[in-house]
Amino acid sequence: MTYMEKYQLWLQSVPEQSPIYRELQSLKGNDKELRERFAGDLSFGTAGLRGIMGAGTDRMNIYTVRRAALAYGQYIKAADLPDTCVIAYDTRNNGLLFSQTCAAALAEAGIQVYLFSKPTPTPVLSFAVRHLGTGGGVVMTASHNPAPYNGMKCYGADGCQQTDAPGAEVFDRMEKLPMISEAQTSFEDLVAVGKVKMIWNEVYDAYYEAVLGEMLCKDLIPVSKLKVLYTPLHGTGLTPVTTLFDRLGVDYDVVTPQATPDGNFPTCPYPNPETEAAFDEAKKCIAAEGAPNYDVVIATDPDADRVAIAVPTENGLQRFSGNELGCMLLEFILNNRLRQGTLPEHSKCIKSIVTTPMVLNIAERYGCENIDVLTGFKYIGSTILGLEQKGRENEVVFAFEESCGFLKGTYARDKDAQIACVLVCALAASCKLEGVSIAENMQRIYETYGYYKTQVVSVELDGEAGKQRCSTFIDSLRDNCPGEIAGLQVKTVADYKLGVEKDLSSGEEKKLDFPSSNVLSYGVGQRSRVILRPSGTEPKLKIYYFAADDTAEAAQATLERLKRAMAEKLRQAGV
């Protein structure tokens, strides 16, 4: 079916009184926009369905949500799982509407639904799946994407995001379902007859206990007189994070302009705690007359699965990357568990392939095994599941990815900003009592383990044409491996799509034991690396740069050389 045929079908099928019908009418004659909206279908990527809200098969709306939910319900039934599912949503626009649409579709498919009665963080949903013993879970979120986006993440009965195989099965089932269908029973009627049950406190109370059970050095927090400034960036983190702070005796303030849940994100159009703009309101708060001296500033994203930190200095706020924070937390956890005698004999940490290799040095010092996985926390979750099936899940001491996603413990199978927030407080309290700042602590880690500089550059792609240029560029590199980048010899190339890593000097090849993924990784010079992959959540090409050297200046200089060289290759390719 062509994109115009799809468009005409929607025009004929959508009720004329609906907002989507009016939107469809407004698109008449706009061929470019129609092609963008109807040429393809939203598919399951790194984090499930995710896209711009609006009319069309390649947009997030009640019809794409209903279609995906019906397919997911069929999957649960066919997989011989419990005929139950728990649903959550964050503070994004249409979150409640999409979750109610999803609930009605699942109930129609014969699934008993439990729906959180208020906006809820993604990791709480992951926890709730196993806590309630459901056959699966769904959360309506686009995580840190800008306001026009929303998404739908599906979880297995193990509390993990669906990996490639079940995601592909759900998508295949979607393709066999009508593009447009209407609910047979209203959401309100489904609640009235008990096919949809509302939940809240009973799950949260158990979740808080689980998080607090993973704490280290919590007694240091009140003693240190730690002072924290926290922003939820208009998202779901406010209630759970401050509840945990209260229970731990953290002295904190909240960035008031960003405390109100608001899917338009008026103070931060791109609500990603990794960005400098996420801390703009915090800076204003700190600059206000009479503002307290804060030891650390903490920001969480809308669905409260990512966290980033900054510390006030004489020169303003110093931010830390996800790689830096992850390394600090890993070293803090390993050091304290070793001192306390609670470090497992076969301890393990898990990271994504695009996360800093500094982790290897830290892990080696403590006799901890590092496990690499593909990008996307679902691969970390499935790795934990695999260890659990062998009775070894307690060997995992920490897991993280460079995009500010962290997890300690196995109570959830997704990254959790709540546990990260309280661990940051414990780390900051420990540093304060030692008489050092978090910045000084990070410098100490660099001096101990080496200077690793990392940066990710996202290249925006313009619609389908941009995606095609990106795909062509990666394929050209795959077919014609560069001998050097920035004058530095390319020594190894790992192709995760083909599942092979090759040593270019010896010609030796080894198999990569990963699911197939369109990722290229180049080992450059002595200790540098460049990794390329299309984003699974946004229309972007992501390039990860890693440089290590004996000094920060030398490592940074190498990183800048690599960036300039790749920018020139992109320019020449028209990407």
N, C-alpha and C positions, 0 to 999 in steps of 0.2 A: 504494500500500500504506500503510495506516494505521500509526501507531506501535505499536499493540497487535499488529497482524498481524506486523510486523517482530519484535517481542519474542517472539511465539509461534514464529516461524520459527527464531530463534536458540535457543530452548529445545529445539526438536526436532532441531537440527542440531549443536549443540556437544556433544562427548563428555562424558558424565556425570562422568567422573573428573577433569575439568579444573577449575582454579580459576575460570575464567570461568563455567562452568556453576553452580558454587556461588554466585557473585556474582549471576547471573541469578535463581536461586531466592530469594535474599534480597530481591530487588526486588518480589516479588509483592505486589500490593495498593497499592504506592506510585505512584499515578498521576502525580504531579508529577515524580518522578524518572524514571519510564519515558518520559514525554513529552520531558524534557530530553535523554535518552540516545538516543531512537529517532525523534524527530520529523524530524530532518534527518540529513544525512551530513556528515562532515568534508570540507571543500572546500579548494581551493588558494587561499590568501590571499596577504598580503604576503610571507610566507616559507614557502610550501608548506603541507603539512599540519601542523597544530599543535592539540593539545587535551589535556584531562585524560585520564589513563590510567584504563581501566576497561572494563567490558562495554558494548556498544552501538555503533550505527552512527555516532554523533556523539562517539565516544571513541577514544583511541589504544589499540589492542590488536593482537594478532597477526593477527587477521582483517582489520582495516582496513589494516594494513601490507601484508599479503599481497595484498589486493585492489588497493591502489595500486601495489605493485611489479609485479604482473602487467600492469596497465595501462601502466605506464611501460616495461616490457620490450616490450610490443606497439608502443608509440610509437617506441622505438629501431629496432625491426625495420622498421616502416613508413616511417620517415624516411630510409632508406638510409644510416644511420650505421654505423660499426664495431660489430659485435655484441659489445661489451665494455662493462663498467661497473665503476667503483671505488666502494666503500662505506666509510664511516667512521661512528663513533659517539662520543659524548662520555661523561661520567661519570654521566649520569642513570640512574635506576633503569630497568631493562629495555632499556637501550641495546644491550647485547650480544645479548639475545634478539631484539629487533626487527631488528637488523642481520643476524643469521643467518636470520631469517624472510624478510627482503627478499632476501638472497643466494639462498636456496632457490627463491623465486618467480621471480627473474630467470633463474636457471639453467634452470628449468622452461620459461621463455619462449624459451630458446635463446640466452641471453646468457652469455658468459664473464665471470666475476666475479673482481675483485680486492678483498680485504677487509683493511683495516688490522687488525693483530693486537693493538693496544692502543687505548685511548681517544685520539682525535685531534682537534685543532682544525678547525673548519670551513674556514678559509682554506687549510689544508694539503690538504684534500679538493679545493678549487677548483684549487689548483696541480697536484694529482696527475692530474686529468682530462686536462689538456693534456700534462703530462710523460709520461704513459703512452699518450697518444693514444687514449683510450677514447671510446666513443660517448656517454657520460654519466657522471653521478656522483650519489650519494645520501649524505646525512649524517643520522643519527638524532640530533636535538637539538631542544630547545625554547629554546635560547639562554639568555636571562636570566629566563625565567618561573619561578614557584615550583615546588617539588619535585613536586607532583602532575602536572605537565605533561611531555609529550614530543612530539616532532614528527618530520617527515620532509621534508627539503628535497631537491628534485631539481635537477640541473644539466645543462646542455647540453654538447655536445662542445667548446664554446668556453670552458668553465669558469665560465660565468655561471649564476646561478640562473635557472630557467625563468621567462620573462615570461608575460604574460597569455594569449597565443594558445596556446603549447604546453601551459601549465598547464591551460587549458580543454579541450584535446584529451585530455590524460591523464585529467582528471575525467570527460569524456564516455565514455571507454573503461571507466573504473571502474564507471560506472552500468550498463553492459551486462554486467558480470561478476556471478556469484553473490556474495551478501553473505558467505556462509560457504563456504569450501573448505579442504581439508586438503592439506598438502604431499605430493607423490607420492614424493619421495626425501628421506631425512634429510640434514641439513646435514653430518654427519660423513661420510656416504657420498659426498657431492658433493666434499668436500675430498679424500677418498681417491682419487677418479678424476680429480682436477685441474680439475673444472668451477668450483671455487672455490679461488683461490690466495691465500695469506696474504702480506702485504707489510708492510714497516716501514722499515728503515734506508736502503734504496736510494732511497726517495722523500724521506725526511727530509734526507739529505745534500745532495741537489740543492736542496731547499727552503731550507736554511740558506744555501747559496751565493747563491741568488736574493735573499734578504732582505738579507744583508750587502752585496750589490752595490748596494743602494739607499741605503746609509748616507751621511750627510753629517757631516763634522767628527768622525769616529770617533777620530782621534788625540787629541782634546781630553779624552776620557773618563778615561784613566789619569792624564793630567797634572793634571786638576782635582781628583783625589782625591774624586770624587763618591761619596756614600753613599746607597744606595737600599734602601727596604723594599718588598718585593713580596708580594702575596697572589694566589693563583689562585682563591680562593673555592671550594675543593674541586673545581675543574674541570681541564681538560686543559692549561692553560697552563704548569704547573710545569716539565715537561721542556724544551719548546722555548724558553720565555723564559729560563730559567736557563742553558741551553746557549748561547744567543746572548749573554747577559751574560758568561759565562765567556770566550767567544771575543773579546769586546770589552774585556775587562779591567775590567768593572764590579764595584765593591765592593758587595755586596748581602747582605741578610738576607731570609729568608722568614718570613712569619707562620705559625709552626708549627701552631697549631690549625686552620688552613685549608689546609694543604699536602696533606692526605690526600684522595684522590678519594672523594667520598661524595655519592650522588644524593639523600640526605635533606637535605643542606646544613644540618647541625645548628647551626652558628654563625651562619648567615645565611639564614633561611627564604626570603627573596626575593633571590636572588644576582645582583642588578643593580648593577654598579659605579657607576651614576648615583646611587644612593641613599646617604644618610648612614650607614645601618646597615651597608653593605658595608665601612666603615672602622672599625667598632667594635673588632674584634680588633686591628687595627693600632694604634689608640689605646692599648689595654692594653699592647701591646708597647713602645710609645714611653714609656709611663708607668712601665714596669718599672725598678727600681733598676739603675743602671749601663748603661742603654740608650744606644747611640750617637746622635749627632746626625745625623739623616737629612736629606738635601737634598730628597728627594721620595719620596712613597709612591704606589705603582702597584698598581692592582687590575684583574684581567681577569675576564670572566664565564665560565660553565662551558664553553662551546665556544670560548673564546679568540678571539672576533672583535670584542669591544668592550673598551675600556680607559678607565679614568678615573684621575685623579691628584688628590693633595692635598699640601700642604706644611705642615710643622709651624711654628706661630707661637707667640708668647707667650700667645695666647688659644685655643690648641688647633689642630686641623687645619683649614686653609682648603682647601675643595674647589673645584674648577673644573668648570664645565659642559662638555658636549661642544662647545658653540659656542665657549667661551673657549679650550679646548685646541686645537680645530681652527684657530682664527684665529692662535694662537701658532705652531703648526706650519707653517701656510701662510706666514706672514710670515718665519719662520726659513728655510724651504726657498727661497722666492723671493729673499730677501736674499742667502743664501749662494751660490745658483746664479748670481745676477747678478754677484757679486764674483768667482766662479770662472770666469766666462765660459761656463757650461754651460747657461744659460737659453735654451730654444728661442725662435726668432724669433716663432713663433705659439703661445706657451705657453697652456695652458688649465688651469683648475681646474674641478671638477665638484662641485655640492652639490645637496641635495634642496631642494624649495620651502619646507620648514619649517625650514630652517637659516638662521641669522642673516644679514641683509643686510650686515653689516659686511664680509663676504667681498668684496662688490662694491668697497668702498673700497680694501681691501688689493690686490686684483687690479688695479684701475685704476692704482694707483701704480706697479706694475711692468710695465704694459703687457700684463697677462695677461687673457685672455678667460674670463669665468665662464659656465658652462653649467648651467642649472637642470633638474632632473629630478623626477619624482614620488617620493614617499616609498617607500623600499625600495631596498636596495643593488643589487638586480637591475637597476634602471634605470641606475645608474651603470655597472655591468658591461656592459650592452648598449650604452651610449654609447661606452665604450672599444672595444668590439668594432667598432662602426660606424666609428670613427676608424682602427682597425687595418686594416679592409678597404680604406681609402684610403691605407694606408701612413703614417699620421700618429699612431699610438698614442704615440710618444715625446714628443708635444706635451703630453700630460697630466702635469702636475707634481705634482698632489695631488688627492685626492677625499675628501670626508667628508660625514657627516650628523650632525645635532645629537644623535642618540642614541648618541654615543660610538663611532661607526664611522669608521675611517680607512684610507686606502690610498695608499701611494706606490709607483709602478711599476705594471707590468702583468703581473707574473709570476703574480698571482692576480687573479680577477675578483670578489672579495668583500672585505668589510672584514676587516682583519687586525690583531689586537691585538699580534702579535709585532713587526711593523715599527713600529707605533705606540710600543711599549715602548722600543725601541732609539732611535727618534727623540726620544722624551722625554728619554732619557739624554743624547743629544747636545745637545739644547736646554738642559737643566739644567746640563751641563758648561760650555757656552758662557756661560750667565748667571753661573755661579760664578766663572769666570775673569775676567769683566767686573766682578765685585763687586756684582752685583745678584741678588735672589732671583727665583724664578719669579713670585711675587706682584707684585714691582716691575716685572717685565717686562710682565705683563698690564696694569698700570696705565699703563705707557708706551704700550702699544698703544691703550688707550682715549683717552689724551690726543692721540695722533696721528690716529686714525681716527674718533673720536666715541664717545660713551657709548651703547652699545646694551645694553638690558636685555631678556632673554628668559626665558620660563618656559613649560613645558608642564604643563597640568593634566589628569589622567586621571580621568574620571568612571566609576566602576564600574557595570556593567550587570548586573542580576539576571536571568540566564537569557534565554530567548527573549522574555519580556515586556519585559525591559529593552532588548534589542536593538531591539524594535519601537518602543518609546518614543523611542529614539535616532534611528531612521530617520525617524519621524514629525516629530521636532524639526528635523532637518536639512531635510526636505522643506518644512516650514512656513517656514523661513528662505529657502529657495530660491524659494518662491512669493510671499513677502512680505518683500522686502529691507528691513532696517531703515534709516531715514534717518540715525540717529545711534547711537553706542554710547558710554555714559558721557558724554554731552553733546558728544562729538566727532563731527563730520560724517563719514559714510561716503562717501568720494569714488569708490572703485572697488569692484567686486565681480567676482571671478574664480570661475566655476563650472566645475570640471574634469570634472564629469559631462556637462555640455552642451557643453563645449569652447569657452566664450566668456568674455571679459573685457569688462566694460562700464564706461565712464566715466559716472557718474551725473549730472554737471553738464552735459556736452555731449551725452550719449546715444550717443556713439560706441562701437561694438563692434569687437573684434578677435578673430580666431580663436586659440585656444590649441592649439599643436601638441604635445599630450600624449595618451597613451592615456586613455580615459574612466575617471574615478575619482570616487568620491563625496566630493569635497572642495570646501569653500567658503572663499574667502579675501577678507577685507574690508580695503581700504586705508582707514585711519581717521586723521583729522587730517592733520598735516603729514608725519610719519615713522613712524606706528604701523600695526600690522597685527594682525588676529585671523584665525586659520585653524582650521577645524573639520574633523575626519574621524573615521570609526569606525576603531578599531585593526584592523589586519589579522592580529594575532597573539594578542590577548586580548579578552575581552568588555568593552571600554571605549570611551567617547567621548573622543577626545583633542582638547584645545583648546590652540593655540599662541599665545602673546602676544609681541608685539614692540613695543618702545618705544625711541625714540632722542631724545636731546636734548643740549644743550650741557654739562649736568652730570649726574653719576650720580644725584643726588637727584631731579632733575626727571624723568629717564627712569623711575626707579623709581616715582615718584608716579603717572605716567601709566599704567604697567603695572598698578599696584594698582587704579586707577580702572576700567580695562578688565576686570580680573578680577571686581570686585564687580558690575559691570553684567551680565556674562555669567552670573554665578552667580544673579542675580535672574531672568534670562530662563529659566535651567534650572529654577529653583524653580517658576516660574509654569507651565512646561510639564510638570512632574511627572517630570523626568528625574533 
